[in-house]
Amino acid sequence: MKQTKNDRGIQIRRKIKTLFYGFVNMWRHYVRFVRNGNYDYYASQERFLAMFISNYHVIEKGLAMPNFELGHTRDRVLLVCGDIVKYRELGFDTKNVQYQSALQAVDSYRRIHDEAGYKLDTELREAIDKALAGVDFEPHNQPETTCSEFFQRDIDFEKFARSRHSVRDYSEREIPIEELLHCADVARTTPTGCNRQPNKVYIVKNKDLIRKIANLQGGGRGFADRANAMLVITTRVEVFSYQEICESFKSGGMYAMNLLYALHDRQIGACPLVWNERKENDKKLRQWLGIGDNEEVVLLISAGYPNERFKYVQSNRNALEESVKVVE
Ligand SMILES: Cc1cc2nc3c(=O)[nH]c(=O)nc-3n(C[C@H](O)[C@H](O)[C@H](O)COP(=O)(O)O)c2cc1C
């Protein structure tokens, strides 16, 4: 019977291919990123919005936080007000859903402070007034819901998918490890290239460790440290060969989505958390969790049962046409 060859000569040739193609393929992504990455915000409406959304999202997120502090995110509101004015000056579409959402976030921020009798400083007040003066939009607050309304049972997939939102308000209720293992088991149904199954999830339940990871991550400030579980998604790089240098992230991304749905199905609130690749942070996380050098850290997910009543962020989506192109 013919065996797979793995003698020294063939190994060395494969190593050279891995070195060469790994570099060439990464280089192609790098060049595309340098050419197209978002550094000139004013070049187009799309580029402006990409920056704009991430700024106003901080405000809407803050408004839905369990312990929203009056006066908090002041600098971000100021920044977004400037962005709103600039957006109009550049002549971009003022009917755009993201522009409208930014107006709603700033307006909601002002209303919440007014209702609480909190005096915003003059600079901020003037900036808000200027941003919202004479513009047309529907006032909107971040939705408040109940567990039974949010986690509906026996619904079709479309309703299920539309009912999932990132949850950032966690109760102290313990998530049994069996439930998390069940979700990880369901997430294993994720398709993977040639069924090589590189995905893995580290389930962290230790509260001190959760806090440490949340502090390191940063983007979950104000809520991730209160999660009942922190899930760290990795992919094993060793299943990929020389033409597949970016596959780890695609594979882990798909797994993460499946895991988010599995958590939602078990009525566990969850929020994906970006894992930035700063070397010192990556090293610490790897040490704390025993993540091997053979694994790529893709994404974190904070999880917890919400309180009976809680708020979430609407996070409006762009129009369908912006994410679809039907090719005849
Ligand atoms: C890769 C990725 C990284 C994210 N990182 C963070 C984060 O660091 N902090 C946070 O609060 N939300 C984070 N989110 C959640 C997004 O803000 C959220 O998914 C988006 O606004 C859409 O809202 P939805 O999940 O409620 O549909 C992240 C989401 C993804 C997919």
PDBQT file of the ligand as one rigid body, heavy atoms in Angstrom, charges set to zero:
ROOT
HETATM    1  C1  LIG A 401     -15.008  40.949  16.293  1.00  0.00    +0.000 C 
HETATM    2  C2  LIG A 401     -15.894  41.700  17.253  1.00  0.00    +0.000 A 
HETATM    3  C3  LIG A 401     -15.327  42.408  18.280  1.00  0.00    +0.000 A 
HETATM    4  C4  LIG A 401     -16.128  43.085  19.204  1.00  0.00    +0.000 A 
HETATM    5  N1  LIG A 401     -15.550  43.720  20.253  1.00  0.00    +0.000 NA
HETATM    6  C5  LIG A 401     -16.316  44.349  21.161  1.00  0.00    +0.000 A 
HETATM    7  C6  LIG A 401     -15.728  44.955  22.300  1.00  0.00    +0.000 A 
HETATM    8  O1  LIG A 401     -14.510  44.927  22.493  1.00  0.00    +0.000 OA
HETATM    9  N2  LIG A 401     -16.557  45.580  23.170  1.00  0.00    +0.000 N 
HETATM   10  C7  LIG A 401     -17.916  45.606  23.008  1.00  0.00    +0.000 A 
HETATM   11  O2  LIG A 401     -18.621  46.169  23.852  1.00  0.00    +0.000 OA
HETATM   12  N3  LIG A 401     -18.499  45.027  21.932  1.00  0.00    +0.000 NA
HETATM   13  C8  LIG A 401     -17.740  44.387  21.018  1.00  0.00    +0.000 A 
HETATM   14  N4  LIG A 401     -18.316  43.767  19.961  1.00  0.00    +0.000 N 
HETATM   15  C9  LIG A 401     -19.780  43.764  19.821  1.00  0.00    +0.000 C 
HETATM   16  C10 LIG A 401     -20.240  44.724  18.733  1.00  0.00    +0.000 C 
HETATM   17  O3  LIG A 401     -20.204  46.037  19.187  1.00  0.00    +0.000 OA
HETATM   18  C11 LIG A 401     -21.668  44.310  18.334  1.00  0.00    +0.000 C 
HETATM   19  O4  LIG A 401     -21.641  42.978  17.869  1.00  0.00    +0.000 OA
HETATM   20  C12 LIG A 401     -22.216  45.205  17.234  1.00  0.00    +0.000 C 
HETATM   21  O5  LIG A 401     -22.406  46.509  17.695  1.00  0.00    +0.000 OA
HETATM   22  C13 LIG A 401     -23.545  44.668  16.710  1.00  0.00    +0.000 C 
HETATM   23  O6  LIG A 401     -24.458  44.554  17.773  1.00  0.00    +0.000 OA
HETATM   24  P1  LIG A 401     -25.204  43.187  18.142  1.00  0.00    +0.000 P 
HETATM   25  O7  LIG A 401     -24.146  42.159  18.503  1.00  0.00    +0.000 OA
HETATM   26  O8  LIG A 401     -26.058  43.520  19.311  1.00  0.00    +0.000 OA
HETATM   27  O9  LIG A 401     -25.981  42.733  16.947  1.00  0.00    +0.000 OA
HETATM   28  C14 LIG A 401     -17.536  43.076  19.041  1.00  0.00    +0.000 A 
HETATM   29  C15 LIG A 401     -18.099  42.355  17.988  1.00  0.00    +0.000 A 
HETATM   30  C16 LIG A 401     -17.295  41.662  17.113  1.00  0.00    +0.000 A 
HETATM   31  C17 LIG A 401     -17.935  40.853  16.016  1.00  0.00    +0.000 C 
ENDROOT
TORSDOF 0
